[in-house]
Amino acid sequence: MLDIAKTEDIPRLVDLGRAMHAESRFAMIPFDDEKVHSLFANLISGTGIVFVYKRESEIVGFGLFSTGEIFFGRALLAFELGVFILPEYRGGMGAVRIIGAARQWAIERGAVMLDLGITTGVTEDRSGQFYQSMGAQRVGALFSMDLGGE
């Protein structure tokens, strides 16, 4: 089941964020519960949206989305800040529902595009194929340099 997150969901969402972080290429960077809590609270309060995917009333995944104007004009873009589903619940309909709802949410806000990224280093090929199956086109690439910091 897909729902829109509420303030009372934030502690569970922070826990899922911690699981996402631990699985990602960012695992060596300290996880800041307070910052993540604040991000979820801001999105829930209206700066964006948080979709929650539930199985038997337990939140097992989320999708974070926001909007902003493109830098060279007034066109509104929607973008994904993170999509995560616990590994044991992947391969079902959770991500399909999250991306479908995000697409509809973006359209309702007048966005001209929905950008989806894969920056965690987790299942990149599979995630890319999934996004393409949902109608997204590959338009670029992300390159990252390790600078030796935290």
Secondary structure, DSSP 4 states (H G I P E B T S, - for coil): -EEE--GGGHHHHHHHHHHHHHHSTTTTSPP-HHHHHHHHHHIIIIIEEEEEEEETTEEEEEEEEEEEE-TTSS-EEEEEEEEEE-GGGTTSSHHHHHHHHHHHHHHHTT-SEEE----S-SSHHHHHHHHHHTT------------S--
